[in-house]
């Protein structure tokens, strides 16, 4: 009977198990971070992309900024869908102080190694005012 009580109170080796579980949890967190970090980077690039093309549209007073879009696509490697919402004057032109808003949508895959890949949609919005006066 005394031997059973002694075995129940014996805690040798418990520290090794705690360390093994802690290291396993740390590795899971690192694996999750390496999976999510590229998505945060893409989202930041998409936000910057939207800001850049809205600024270009403000300067030229038009949503015809295809050269800048092509340049940004090449620089970032992104190919988002682009949706404009503007107070058009005529054609693609936006009158002075007219609202310009762009929405970019980029598909990205959130992959968890062997568990599969989950497609998600990243969105970025930017807005501004035209700086060109048309007579």
C-alpha positions in Angstrom: 0.0 0.0 0.0 2.8 2.4 0.9 4.4 1.6 -2.5 1.2 2.7 -4.4 1.1 6.0 -2.6 4.7 6.6 -3.4 4.2 5.9 -7.1 1.2 8.3 -7.2 3.3 11.1 -5.7 6.3 10.5 -7.9 6.6 13.3 -10.5 9.9 12.5 -12.0 9.9 13.0 -15.8 7.0 15.5 -15.7 9.3 18.4 -16.7 10.3 16.6 -19.9 6.7 16.2 -20.9 6.0 19.8 -20.3 8.9 20.9 -22.4 8.0 18.5 -25.2 4.4 19.8 -25.3 5.7 23.4 -25.1 8.0 22.9 -28.1 5.3 21.2 -30.1 2.9 24.2 -29.5 5.7 26.6 -30.4 6.3 24.8 -33.7 2.5 24.9 -34.5 2.5 28.7 -33.9 5.6 29.1 -36.1 4.0 27.0 -38.9 0.8 29.1 -38.7 2.8 32.3 -38.8 4.7 31.3 -41.9 1.4 30.4 -43.6 -0.3 33.7 -42.7 2.5 36.2 -43.2 2.4 36.1 -47.0 -1.3 36.9 -46.9 -0.7 40.0 -44.8 2.1 41.0 -47.2 -0.3 40.6 -50.2 -3.0 42.6 -48.4 -0.5 45.4 -47.7 0.6 45.4 -51.4 -3.0 45.5 -52.5 -3.8 48.5 -50.3 -0.7 50.3 -51.7 -1.7 49.4 -55.3 -5.2 50.9 -54.7 -3.7 54.1 -53.2 -1.3 54.5 -56.1 -3.8 54.1 -58.9 -6.3 56.5 -57.2 -3.6 59.1 -56.8 -2.7 58.7 -60.5 -6.4 59.1 -61.4 -6.6 62.3 -59.2 -3.7 63.8 -61.0 -4.8 63.0 -64.6 -8.5 63.6 -63.9 -9.5 60.3 -65.5 -9.8 56.6 -64.7 -7.7 55.8 -67.8 -4.5 54.9 -65.9 -3.8 51.6 -67.6 0.0 52.4 -67.9 0.3 52.8 -64.1 -1.8 49.7 -63.5 0.4 47.7 -65.8 3.5 49.0 -64.1 2.2 48.1 -60.6 1.1 44.7 -61.7 4.7 44.0 -62.9 6.2 45.4 -59.7 4.0 43.6 -57.2 3.1 40.4 -59.1 -0.6 41.0 -58.3 -3.4 40.9 -60.9 -6.5 42.2 -59.1 -9.9 42.8 -60.5 -10.5 46.6 -60.6 -13.8 48.3 -60.1 -14.2 52.1 -60.4 -17.0 54.2 -58.9 -16.7 57.9 -60.1 -18.7 61.0 -60.8 -17.9 61.0 -64.6 -17.9 64.2 -66.6 -17.7 62.5 -70.0 -16.1 59.2 -71.0 -13.5 58.3 -68.3 -13.0 61.9 -67.3 -13.8 63.1 -63.8 -14.5 66.8 -63.2 -12.6 68.9 -60.7 -13.4 67.8 -57.1 -15.4 64.8 -58.4 -15.3 61.6 -56.4 -13.0 58.8 -57.5 -13.2 55.4 -55.7 -11.5 52.2 -56.6 -12.0 48.7 -55.3 -9.5 45.9 -55.9 -10.2 42.3 -55.4 -7.4 39.7 -55.4 -7.9 35.9 -54.8 -5.3 34.2 -52.6 -4.9 30.7 -51.3 -4.6 30.0 -47.6 -2.8 26.7 -47.6 -2.2 24.6 -44.5 0.4 22.2 -45.8 -1.1 18.7 -46.3 -4.6 19.8 -44.9 -5.5 21.6 -48.2 -5.9 25.0 -49.6 -8.6 27.5 -48.9 -9.2 30.3 -51.4 -9.9 33.7 -49.8 -10.7 37.1 -51.3 -8.5 40.1 -50.4 -10.1 43.5 -50.9 -8.6 47.0 -51.0 -10.5 50.3 -51.3 -9.1 53.8 -51.9 -10.8 57.1 -52.8 -9.9 60.6 -53.7 -11.0 63.7 -55.6 -10.1 64.8 -59.2 -7.7 67.6 -59.5 -8.4 68.5 -63.2 -10.9 71.0 -64.4 -12.6 70.3 -67.8 -14.3 73.2 -69.7 
